[in-house]
């Protein structure tokens, strides 16, 4: 399987670079904000990018497709079909960080994962404005533009750690404790879950906390982190892959000792 996935990887990378060049970047600062029934943001660029990726990935491997811009019913059907298919399914996020994209911030990404038996086996996330291609294959490693990850080792001292934290979806008690008695040195929020997984896998940040990511937010990134040597759990589940696939809290870190300290602090203080 590894040889097959390694052969597939450059073609997936090429598809992500192509969708960025043809569908996403030409629309940067040129499309209007739209809203889904749940209040989340999307744009014409998201829809065009998903259509492009559906065609491109289908040519590489004609598998069930699950994209962020599909209906809930279509997503559920694709997920169930992928679980029944030994070859799995494609999961895509055409633009993660749509709000950043719409207002002109460069922190957004396009992301694709191949999932088999409920677990990602190939993941690629591309940051168009930085021309950074993050890639991983299960059991083979993770890379940024071909260079092995992490680029920088992470320390084990939580008091010196830089963490990405999304306060919006955290339990009130946990958010309050993080503000009043934060155990970390500094906090960031990039506005893109995909980008934050990439930065964690690279060692640009030391830890990550999120109150509820969707499948397309974490599918490629969780594999990137794992293959870079990092660790992830939820507020109640140590095995990240066993949690509800549709919305998962994330406690993650690159260094194993830092991960345990971060996880235990989060759970003790309201997670």
C-alpha positions in Angstrom: 0.0 0.0 0.0 2.8 2.4 0.8 4.3 2.2 -2.7 0.9 2.8 -4.2 0.3 5.9 -2.0 3.8 7.3 -2.7 3.1 7.0 -6.4 -0.2 8.8 -6.0 1.2 11.6 -3.8 2.8 13.8 -6.5 -0.4 13.7 -8.6 -2.5 14.9 -5.6 0.0 17.6 -4.9 -0.2 18.7 -8.6 -4.0 18.8 -8.3 -3.9 21.1 -5.3 -1.4 23.4 -6.9 -3.5 23.5 -10.1 -6.7 24.3 -8.2 -5.0 27.1 -6.4 -3.6 28.6 -9.6 -6.8 28.3 -11.7 -9.7 28.6 -9.3 -8.6 30.2 -6.0 -5.9 32.8 -6.5 -7.6 34.5 -9.5 -10.6 35.1 -7.2 -8.6 36.5 -4.3 -10.3 39.7 -3.1 -12.7 39.4 -6.1 -15.7 37.4 -4.8 -18.4 38.1 -2.3 -19.1 36.5 1.0 -22.0 34.1 1.2 -23.5 32.3 4.2 -24.7 28.7 4.7 -27.8 27.9 6.8 -25.5 27.3 9.8 -24.0 30.8 9.5 -20.6 29.7 8.2 -19.0 31.5 5.3 -18.4 30.4 1.7 -17.8 31.9 -1.7 -17.9 31.2 -5.4 -14.2 30.3 -5.1 -15.0 27.5 -2.6 -17.6 26.0 -4.9 -15.4 26.3 -8.0 -12.4 24.8 -6.2 -14.5 21.8 -4.9 -15.8 21.1 -8.4 -12.2 21.2 -9.8 -10.9 18.9 -7.1 -13.8 16.5 -7.6 -12.9 16.1 -11.3 -9.1 16.0 -10.7 -9.2 13.4 -7.8 -11.8 11.4 -9.6 -9.4 10.9 -12.5 -6.7 9.8 -10.1 -8.9 7.4 -8.2 -12.7 7.1 -8.8 -13.7 7.0 -5.2 -16.6 8.5 -3.1 -16.0 12.3 -2.6 -16.7 14.2 0.6 -16.3 17.9 0.4 -17.1 20.7 2.8 -19.5 22.4 0.4 -21.7 19.4 0.0 -25.0 19.0 1.8 -25.0 17.1 5.1 -26.9 14.2 3.5 -24.4 13.9 0.6 -21.5 14.0 3.1 -23.1 11.2 5.1 -23.6 9.1 2.0 -20.1 9.6 0.9 -18.7 8.7 4.3 -20.7 5.5 4.5 -19.8 4.5 0.9 -16.1 5.1 1.7 -16.3 2.9 4.8 -17.6 0.1 2.6 -15.0 0.6 -0.2 -11.6 -1.0 0.5 -10.0 1.9 -1.4 -11.7 4.5 0.8 -12.8 8.0 0.0 -11.5 11.4 -0.8 -12.1 14.2 1.8 -11.5 17.7 0.7 -11.6 21.2 2.0 -11.5 23.5 -1.0 -10.6 26.6 1.0 -10.0 26.4 4.7 -9.8 30.0 6.1 -12.5 31.4 3.8 -12.9 34.5 5.9 -9.2 35.2 5.7 -9.4 34.6 1.9 -12.3 37.1 1.5 -10.7 39.9 3.5 -7.3 39.6 2.0 -5.3 37.7 4.7 -2.9 35.2 3.3 -3.6 32.5 5.9 -5.8 30.0 4.0 -5.3 26.5 2.6 -6.7 23.8 0.3 -6.6 20.4 1.8 -7.2 16.8 0.6 -7.1 13.4 2.5 -7.5 9.9 1.4 -9.3 8.0 4.1 -9.4 4.2 4.4 -11.3 2.3 7.1 -11.9 5.6 8.9 -8.3 6.7 9.1 -6.3 9.0 6.8 -3.6 7.3 4.8 -2.6 10.2 2.6 -2.9 13.9 3.3 -1.9 17.0 1.4 -2.5 20.6 2.4 -1.3 23.5 0.2 -0.9 27.1 1.4 -1.1 29.1 -1.9 0.0 32.5 -0.8 3.2 31.0 0.7 3.6 28.3 -2.0 4.0 25.7 0.8 3.0 22.1 0.1 2.6 19.9 3.2 2.3 16.2 2.5 2.1 12.9 4.4 1.7 9.2 3.7 0.9 6.8 6.5 4.1 5.0 7.7 6.3 7.0 5.3 6.7 10.4 6.9 5.6 14.0 6.4 7.2 16.8 4.3 7.1 20.5 3.5 8.0 21.0 -0.2 9.9 17.8 0.0 11.8 18.5 3.3 11.1 16.1 6.2 9.0 17.4 9.1 9.4 18.8 11.7 11.6 21.6 10.6 12.1 22.6 14.2 12.0 20.4 17.3 9.5 21.3 20.0 10.5 21.6 23.7 8.8 19.9 26.6 8.2 23.0 28.8 4.6 24.1 28.6 5.4 27.5 30.1 7.5 28.3 27.1 5.1 26.8 24.5 3.4 28.8 21.7 0.0 27.3 21.1 -2.8 27.9 18.5 -6.1 28.2 20.4 -9.6 28.7 18.9 -11.5 30.2 21.8 -14.9 30.3 20.0 -15.8 26.7 20.5 -14.2 26.0 23.9 -16.3 25.3 27.0 -16.8 28.5 29.0 -14.9 27.3 32.0 -11.9 26.1 30.0 -11.8 29.4 28.0 -11.9 31.4 31.2 -9.1 29.4 32.8 -6.9 29.8 29.7 -7.4 33.6 29.9 -6.9 33.9 33.7 -4.2 31.4 34.3 -2.8 30.3 31.0 -0.1 27.6 31.3 1.5 28.5 27.9 3.9 31.3 26.9 1.9 32.7 24.0 -1.3 32.0 22.0 -2.1 32.4 18.4 -5.2 31.9 16.2 -4.6 31.7 12.4 -8.2 31.5 11.3 -7.5 28.2 9.4 -7.6 24.8 11.1 -5.7 23.2 8.2 -2.9 25.8 8.4 -2.6 25.3 12.2 -2.1 21.6 11.8 0.6 22.2 9.2 2.4 24.7 11.5 2.2 22.3 14.4 3.7 19.5 12.3 6.4 21.8 11.1 7.3 22.9 14.6 6.3 26.5 14.0 4.0 26.2 17.0 4.2 23.8 19.9 0.6 22.9 20.7 -2.9 23.2 19.4 -6.4 23.4 21.0 -9.7 23.5 19.3 -13.2 22.9 20.6 -14.7 21.2 17.6 -13.3 20.6 14.1 -15.1 19.0 11.2 -13.8 16.0 9.3 -12.3 18.1 6.5 -10.5 20.4 9.0 -8.5 17.6 10.6 -8.3 14.8 8.1 -5.0 15.7 6.4 -3.6 17.6 9.3 -3.9 14.9 11.9 -1.9 12.6 9.6 0.7 15.3 9.0 1.2 15.6 12.7 1.3 11.9 13.4 3.9 11.3 10.6 5.9 14.3 11.9 6.1 12.5 15.3 3.3 14.4 17.1 0.3 13.4 19.1 -3.4 14.3 19.2 -6.4 13.5 21.5 -9.8 14.9 22.3 -11.2 16.2 25.6 -12.3 12.6 26.5 -10.6 10.2 24.1 -6.9 9.4 24.0 -7.2 7.6 20.7 -8.0 10.5 18.3 -9.2 8.2 15.5 -11.9 6.7 17.7 -13.7 10.0 18.3 -16.8 11.2 16.4 -15.6 11.8 12.9 -18.0 14.7 12.3 -16.9 17.0 15.0 -13.8 16.5 17.1 -12.2 18.5 19.9 -8.4 18.7 19.4 -5.6 18.6 22.0 -2.4 18.2 20.1 1.4 18.8 20.5 4.6 17.8 18.7 6.7 16.8 21.7 5.3 13.8 23.6 6.0 15.1 27.1 4.5 18.5 26.2 1.5 16.7 24.8 0.8 14.9 28.0 1.2 18.0 30.1 -1.0 20.0 27.8 -3.7 17.3 27.6 -3.8 16.9 31.3 -4.0 20.6 32.0 -6.9 21.0 29.5 -8.9 18.1 31.0 -8.3 19.3 34.5 -9.4 22.9 33.8 -12.6 22.3 32.0 -12.0 20.3 28.8 
